[in-house]
Amino acid sequence: MKNHIFAVSASLLALAAASAAVAGEITVYTALEEEEIAAYAAAAQATMPDVELNILRLSTGKLGARILAEAGNPQADVIWGWAVTAMMDPQILDMLEPYAAKGSEVLGDAFRDADGRWFAPVGYMGAFCVNTARLEQKGLPMPKSWKDLEDPAFKGEILMPDPNSSGTGYLHVNAVLQTLGEEAGWAQLAAVDPNMAQYTSSGSKPCKSARTGEYTVGISLAFTAMQSIEEGYPLAMVFPEGGVGYELEASGLMSSSDNKDDAKAFLDWTMSEEAIDLYRQYKALITIPGVGASAAAEKAGLPADISTVLADVDFVKSAAGQNAIKATWKEKFGR
């Protein structure tokens, strides 16, 4: 499933034998986590049995590079669950056709494009994944903030995603900069850098490495933290003081699609009751009014009102400044 196209439908031959109708086919580009894709795609496929879903999953940064590289000959019909700060690139927006998916009208103005080119029913938020067993073994204090991670005792004990390849990495860096201001924010990141064991290309890897005891702290995703806690790993999910970064996951219709009917049907499915039920299993951040997180998420420590732990993020500013921020980060911390 990782970094390549895979089909999730029954074989076209079987469909042809069962029905005289010609099966459709759409290509979907996404940056959703692999665990989610399988569940969502299986459910969508059951609803759309005559449509072959070819899904390409790449990290946020790599997906953007691919879409731009294909600008002269776009290959995707749908962009699904991609960071809105990436989606708001003017070059990307120019490739999208306005479409109001059924059900998307319930979303607040902040969660859909004014011109109808994208909508975001879900999002993801960051967290510190702290291995409590390793923390105790090494006699380290529980980190509650980015400043706590400056402690030399954490040297070599922290993993974080590279913001140039990972949307999760960017949301963490962006939150620090917007919360503290540019000068103080870069200074804070520089103070933690000496303790970093590695910058990863994957947003979930830091948490997965921390949960198995390879490292003490993984600066990662709340979803991966909640999943790890539910599976019994000795992990604590910590939302850093001052506010944790988050991102909206947007979807839209490519104007170049030659199968817009099926592409629109898929986008409609992403706002269906079936899809919403699945979001509750995988998402900490759901923008659909009246839909709360799962019991497992609450047990893992997700507050009932997540606005109490989220940073005050300006997404327009996030999108406009991302190239400069990523370039600065690479110059300062790239390895």
C-alpha positions, 0 to 999 in steps of 0.5 A, a space after each residue: 500500500 505504501 507509496 504505490 498505486 493499488 486497486 481495492 476493487 474486485 477484478 474487472 473480469 468478475 464485474 464484467 461477468 456479473 453485469 453488462 455495465 462497463 466498470 468505471 475507474 478513478 485514480 485517487 491521490 491521498 496522504 491519509 495514514 495507511 491504517 485508515 486507507 484500507 478501512 475507508 477504501 473497503 467501505 467505499 468499494 462496497 458502496 461503489 462495486 462497479 468502480 475500480 479505485 486506484 489509490 496512491 498514498 504518499 506523504 504530504 510533501 511528496 504528494 505535492 511534488 508529484 501533483 506539480 510534476 504532473 501538472 501538464 498531464 494530471 493523472 489523478 481524478 480526486 485528491 483525498 485527505 491532503 493537508 489544506 496548507 498544501 492544497 491551497 497552493 495556487 498551482 494546485 487550486 488551479 487544477 481543481 474544479 468546484 464541486 459541493 459534495 453531498 453533505 459538505 454544506 454542513 461544514 463551517 466556512 473554515 472547513 471548505 473553500 469559498 469557491 468550492 474547490 475543497 472541503 475538509 470533514 476531518 483533520 489531524 493533530 500533533 502530540 508528543 508520544 512518550 514511552 512511560 517505561 523508558 522514561 522511568 528507566 532513564 529517570 527522565 521527567 515527563 515533558 509537558 512542553 517544547 521547552 522541557 525537551 531542551 533538557 540535555 537529559 533527552 539527548 538522543 531520545 527524541 524523534 520528529 518528522 522532517 517538515 519538508 517531507 511530512 505534513 505532520 512535521 510542518 504542523 508542529 513547526 508551524 504551530 511553534 512559530 505561530 504561537 511564539 512568533 518567528 524569532 522565539 519560535 526558531 530559537 525554541 526549535 534550535 534549542 531542542 535540535 541537539 537532542 534530536 536523534 533523527 528527523 524522519 520522513 514519516 509523520 507516524 514513525 516517531 510515535 511508532 518508534 517511541 511506543 516500542 521503546 527505541 526512543 523516549 519521545 516521538 513528536 508525532 500524531 495524536 491518532 497514532 498515540 491513541 491507537 498505540 495506547 489502545 493496543 497496550 503500549 506503555 505510552 502517554 499522549 501529551 499535548 504541549 503547553 501553549 497549543 499543539 499544531 493541527 491540520 485539516 485534511 482536504 479533498 477535491 475534484 481534479 478538473 482534468 478527470 475524464 470520469 467525473 461522475 465516479 469521482 464525484 460519487 467517491 467524494 459524496 461517499 466521503 461525507 456519508 454516514 458510513 464514512 463519518 462512522 469510520 472517522 470516529 475510529 481514526 480521527 481526533 479532529 472531526 469538523 462535522 457538527 455533532 460528531 465526537 471522537 470515540 471512547 478509545 480516544 477519550 480514554 487515551 486522553 483526548 479532551 472532550 473539547 479539543 479546542 483547549 489544546 489546539 494552537 491558534 493556527 492561521 491556515 492562510 498564513 500557514 499556506 502562504 509561508 510554508 515554502 519559506 519556512 521549509 527552506 529555513 528549516 532545511 538550512 538550520 536543521 537539515 541532516 
